[in-house]
Amino acid sequence: MIKLRAIGDVLMSLPVVDNLRLALPEAAIDFLTEGEAYPIVRGYPGIHSVLVFDRKGLEGASPRVAGKAGLKLIQEVRSRNYDLVIDLFGNPRSALLAALSGARWRVGFNWRIRSWAYNLVVPSRASEVHEVEFNLDALRALGIPIVRRELRLWIPPEADRAAETFFQELGLREGEVIALNPGGGWEAKRWPPHRFAELAAWVVRELRRPVLVLWGPGEYPLAKQVCDDTENVFAIPETDLPGLAACLRRCEALVTNDSGPMHIAAALGVPVVAIFGPTRPDLQGPWGVPHRIVRNSSLDCLGCNLTRCSHPSCMAELPAGAVAEALADLLGELEGAHQAVREGLNVAR
């Protein structure tokens, strides 16, 4: 299976692995991705081995060096004598790799002229359905039944222990912390950090809950802006992706931009308030968990998919009050569900 690039995109492809494993329990399923997403698929149940394409390591490399790396990857894939290759990424590089893989069956989507690389071409519904369902179309084309749709994430025990220690040191109680994630892949997708800081202060003051701020490589300045001058607002320690996930798993809810941690929360069953602007929540929103979507609905340019914008009103002008209201509504729903369960248990007794 081929799925390159972003963490969230890779997470949303993993139900394909789950259903493929159920249909073919004896098959060796290998997964090709990039280094950023490697911790997501390493150790994932059902994956036999992981191949890594080091795209970032090749940035700025000469054509000769990049060509040698590409040839080495093709040789590695061909040496494994695959029967089936499923390309869920569909860019020129992954299509070429599928075409040269030597696999008898090559499955991919009919994007532009790249469908030449496949001998089983899947009609693309990319603008109509959520990405999880879109990825599962590859299995439907093979006649494989779809049994599981939920996202899952495996956390190594050492990451879980480190997160437990961190919570204990700060006196944080599992399930009573609100996580905030001010980062995100593109700057245009990010709600401003000063808005997150306003929200953090509101959570501490009105909800009387501590706040945990998530951050990844290069994002600490964003986290620091949210944490500065507010008591009971803490940044997670510098850690890797499993470490971030282990901290997030202990939180009551997450408020986030459209980002990898949003999908990690969904895979962990953590409720989400997701802030969307240039991207579309119906295609890439939180999957399979209670959630709220917050958008600046007064604009008609939402979902433009622009990575850069000279007037990002969709994010910059979205007030903290709108996000706070969505969070309060979500927590109220969760408390109502918990109360119903408690009342049901009392009746059962």
C-alpha positions in Angstrom: 0.0 0.0 0.0 1.3 3.5 -0.9 0.2 6.6 1.1 2.7 9.4 1.3 2.8 12.8 3.0 0.8 14.0 5.9 0.1 12.3 9.2 -3.7 12.8 9.0 -3.8 11.4 5.4 -2.0 8.3 6.5 -4.3 7.8 9.5 -7.3 8.0 7.3 -5.9 5.3 5.0 -5.5 2.7 7.8 -9.0 1.4 7.6 -7.9 0.0 4.3 -5.3 -2.0 6.1 -7.8 -3.3 8.6 -10.3 -4.5 6.0 -7.6 -5.9 3.8 -6.3 -7.9 6.8 -9.8 -9.2 7.6 -10.3 -10.3 4.0 -6.8 -11.8 3.5 -5.6 -12.9 7.0 -2.5 -14.7 5.6 -1.3 -11.9 3.4 1.9 -9.9 4.1 0.8 -6.3 4.0 3.6 -3.7 3.5 3.1 0.0 3.8 5.1 2.7 2.0 5.0 6.2 3.5 7.3 9.1 4.4 9.3 9.6 7.5 6.9 12.1 9.1 4.2 9.4 9.2 6.4 6.4 10.0 5.6 6.5 13.8 1.9 6.1 12.9 2.3 2.9 11.0 5.2 1.4 12.9 3.8 -1.5 14.9 0.3 -1.0 13.5 -1.6 -4.3 13.8 -1.9 -5.9 10.4 1.1 -4.3 8.8 4.0 -6.6 8.1 6.7 -4.1 7.3 7.1 -0.4 6.5 9.0 1.2 3.7 10.0 4.8 4.1 10.5 7.4 1.3 12.7 10.2 2.7 11.2 13.1 0.7 12.4 15.8 3.1 15.9 14.3 3.2 16.0 14.8 -0.6 14.9 18.4 -0.6 17.6 20.4 -2.4 19.4 17.3 -3.6 20.8 17.2 -7.1 18.9 15.4 -9.8 21.5 12.6 -9.7 21.2 12.0 -6.0 17.4 12.1 -6.1 17.3 9.8 -9.1 19.5 7.3 -7.3 17.3 7.3 -4.3 14.2 6.8 -6.5 15.9 3.9 -8.3 16.9 2.3 -5.0 13.2 2.5 -3.8 11.9 1.0 -7.1 14.5 -1.9 -6.8 13.4 -2.5 -3.2 9.8 -2.7 -4.1 10.4 -5.0 -7.1 12.5 -7.3 -5.0 9.5 -8.1 -2.8 7.5 -9.6 -5.6 4.2 -8.1 -4.7 1.0 -9.6 -6.1 -1.0 -6.4 -5.5 -0.1 -2.7 -5.1 -2.7 -0.2 -3.9 -1.8 3.4 -4.6 -3.9 5.7 -2.3 -1.7 8.8 -3.0 -1.8 9.0 -6.7 0.8 11.7 -7.5 3.3 11.2 -10.4 5.9 9.6 -8.1 3.6 7.0 -6.5 2.0 6.2 -9.9 5.4 5.6 -11.5 6.4 3.4 -8.5 3.2 1.4 -8.9 3.7 1.0 -12.6 7.3 -0.2 -12.1 6.5 -2.4 -9.0 6.2 -5.6 -11.0 3.0 -6.4 -9.2 0.4 -8.3 -11.2 -2.4 -6.1 -9.9 -2.0 -2.3 -9.5 -5.0 -0.4 -8.1 -5.3 3.4 -8.2 -7.7 6.3 -8.9 -8.4 7.9 -12.2 -6.6 11.2 -11.5 -5.7 13.0 -14.7 -3.4 11.0 -16.9 -1.9 9.0 -14.1 -4.5 6.2 -14.4 -2.1 4.7 -17.1 -0.1 3.3 -14.2 -2.9 1.0 -13.0 -4.7 -2.0 -14.4 -7.6 -1.6 -12.0 -8.7 2.0 -12.1 -11.1 3.3 -9.4 -13.5 6.1 -10.3 -12.6 9.1 -8.1 -15.1 10.5 -5.7 -12.6 12.8 -3.9 -14.9 15.9 -4.0 -18.0 14.0 -2.8 -17.1 11.8 0.2 -14.9 11.9 3.3 -11.4 10.7 2.7 -11.8 7.6 4.8 -14.7 6.4 2.5 -12.7 7.6 -0.6 -9.8 5.4 0.4 -12.0 2.4 1.0 -13.3 2.7 -2.6 -10.0 1.0 -3.6 -11.2 -2.2 -1.7 -14.7 -1.9 -3.0 -13.2 -2.1 -6.5 -11.5 -5.3 -5.6 -14.8 -6.8 -4.2 -13.5 -6.7 -0.6 -16.3 -6.1 1.9 -16.0 -3.1 4.2 -16.4 -4.2 7.8 -14.4 -1.6 9.8 -14.4 2.2 9.2 -13.0 3.5 12.5 -9.6 5.0 12.9 -7.1 3.3 15.3 -3.8 4.3 16.6 -1.2 2.1 18.4 0.8 3.9 21.2 4.0 2.2 22.4 4.1 1.4 26.1 7.1 3.6 26.7 5.3 6.6 25.3 2.3 5.9 27.5 4.5 5.7 30.6 6.2 9.0 29.8 2.9 10.7 29.4 1.6 9.3 32.7 4.7 10.6 34.5 4.3 14.0 32.9 0.6 14.2 34.0 1.6 13.1 37.5 4.4 15.7 37.8 2.0 18.5 36.9 -0.9 17.2 39.0 -3.1 16.7 36.0 -6.0 14.3 36.2 -6.7 12.0 33.2 -10.0 13.0 31.5 -10.1 16.4 33.1 -7.8 18.4 30.8 -8.6 20.3 27.6 -6.0 20.1 24.9 -5.4 22.9 22.4 -3.4 22.5 19.1 -2.4 25.8 17.5 -0.3 24.2 14.8 -1.2 22.8 11.4 0.4 22.0 8.1 -0.3 25.3 6.3 -0.2 28.7 7.8 -3.5 29.5 6.1 -5.2 26.7 8.1 -4.1 28.1 11.5 -6.3 30.0 13.8 -4.1 32.8 15.3 -2.2 31.8 18.5 -3.5 34.9 20.3 -7.1 33.5 19.8 -6.0 30.2 21.2 -4.6 32.1 24.2 -7.9 33.8 24.7 -9.6 30.4 24.6 -7.2 28.9 27.0 -7.8 31.7 29.5 -11.6 31.1 29.1 -11.3 27.4 29.7 -9.3 27.9 32.9 -11.6 30.7 34.2 -15.0 29.4 33.2 -14.7 25.7 32.9 -12.1 25.4 35.7 -10.1 22.9 33.8 -6.3 23.0 33.1 -5.2 23.3 29.5 -2.5 21.3 27.7 -1.0 22.8 24.5 0.3 20.4 21.8 3.1 21.2 19.5 5.3 19.4 17.0 8.6 20.2 15.2 9.0 23.9 14.6 5.8 24.8 16.5 7.0 25.6 20.0 6.8 29.4 19.4 3.1 28.9 18.7 2.7 26.9 21.9 4.6 29.5 23.9 2.3 32.3 22.7 -0.7 30.3 24.0 0.9 29.4 27.3 2.5 32.8 28.2 1.0 34.6 31.3 -1.8 32.2 31.9 -1.9 29.9 35.0 -2.8 26.3 34.5 -1.9 26.3 30.8 1.0 23.9 30.1 2.8 22.9 26.9 3.6 19.3 26.4 7.3 18.5 26.7 9.4 18.1 23.5 8.5 14.6 22.3 7.8 12.5 19.2 4.4 11.7 17.6 3.6 8.7 19.9 4.5 10.9 22.9 2.1 13.6 21.7 -0.6 10.9 21.1 -0.1 9.5 24.6 -0.6 12.9 26.2 -3.7 13.6 24.0 -5.3 10.3 24.9 -5.5 11.5 28.5 -7.5 14.6 27.6 -11.2 15.3 27.8 -11.4 17.0 24.4 -9.2 18.7 21.8 -9.6 22.1 20.2 -7.6 22.2 17.0 -7.0 23.4 13.5 -7.4 21.0 10.6 -4.2 19.0 11.3 -2.6 15.7 12.2 -3.5 15.9 15.9 -7.1 16.3 14.9 -7.0 12.9 13.2 -4.9 11.4 16.1 -7.7 12.5 18.5 -10.3 10.8 16.3 -8.2 7.6 16.3 -8.0 7.7 20.1 -11.7 8.4 20.6 -11.0 12.0 22.0 -13.9 14.4 21.2 -12.9 17.3 18.9 -13.7 20.9 18.3 -12.2 21.6 14.8 -11.6 25.0 13.3 -11.9 25.0 9.5 -11.2 27.7 6.9 -9.6 26.8 3.6 -10.2 23.1 3.9 -13.5 21.2 3.9 -14.7 19.3 7.0 -17.0 17.1 5.0 -14.0 15.7 3.2 -11.3 15.8 5.9 -13.1 16.5 9.2 -12.9 14.5 12.4 -14.0 10.9 11.8 -16.0 8.7 14.1 -15.9 10.8 17.3 -18.2 13.4 18.9 -17.2 16.7 17.4 -18.1 20.3 16.5 -17.0 22.2 13.5 -16.4 26.0 13.8 -16.2 28.1 10.6 -16.5 31.8 9.8 -19.8 31.2 8.0 -20.1 34.8 6.9 -17.6 34.2 4.1 -18.3 32.6 0.7 -14.6 31.6 0.1 -14.6 28.8 2.7 -13.1 25.6 1.4 -10.9 27.4 -1.2 -8.0 25.0 -0.4 -5.4 27.8 -0.8 -2.2 27.1 1.1 -1.4 30.9 1.2 -3.8 33.8 1.5 -3.2 37.5 1.7 -6.4 38.1 3.6 -7.2 35.0 5.7 -10.4 36.4 7.2 -11.8 32.8 7.6 -9.3 32.2 10.4 -8.0 35.6 11.6 -11.5 37.1 12.2 -13.0 34.1 13.9 -13.6 35.1 17.5 -12.6 33.1 20.5 -16.2 33.2 21.7 -17.5 31.1 18.8 -15.0 28.4 19.6 -15.7 28.6 23.3 -19.4 28.2 22.6 -18.7 25.1 20.5 -16.5 23.6 23.2 -19.1 24.2 25.9 -21.8 22.6 23.7 -19.7 19.6 23.0 -18.8 19.1 26.7 -22.5 19.5 27.6 -23.4 16.7 25.1 -20.8 14.4 26.6 -21.9 15.1 30.1 -25.5 14.4 29.1 -24.4 11.1 27.6 -22.5 10.2 30.8 -25.6 11.1 32.9 -27.8 8.9 30.7 -25.4 6.0 31.2 -25.4 6.6 35.0 -29.2 6.7 35.1 -29.4 3.6 33.0 -27.0 1.8 35.4 -29.2 2.9 38.4 -32.3 1.5 36.6 -30.5 -1.8 35.9 -29.6 -2.1 39.6 
